[in-house]
Amino acid sequence: MMETPETRLKRLRMRSWRRGMKEMDLILGPFADTRLPDLPDDLLTQYEMVMSENDQDLYRWIVARSRGETAGPQEISAVLDVISQAAFGRFSADTEHFTNKPQK
């Protein structure tokens, strides 16, 4: 039986919030809740690939991308950029409260 789009999103949201590393729960959980429904299919497919990656690696790649560096596998590069922007971009304008953005 083929998975419906709703079931696919529900599965990805659940896996995003239950990663095993709290930092990744806090990055991927809100991303899944707010951004997954609007992701184009190619990025959603890349996001499914992200779900099989190691949390420590993912965290390093996403933080590196927040600093403008290239990190992580090329085949998931586009979605890593989107995740990083969603995770760190929401704080970029709030320099009064968020002063510890990862530095180079």
Buried (B, 14 or more C-beta within 10 A) or exposed (E): EEEEEEEBBBEBBEBBBEBEBEBBBEBBBBBBEEBBEEBEEEBBEBBBEBBEBEBEEBBEBBBBBBEEEEBBEEEBBBBBBBBBBBBBEEBEEEEEEEEEEEEE
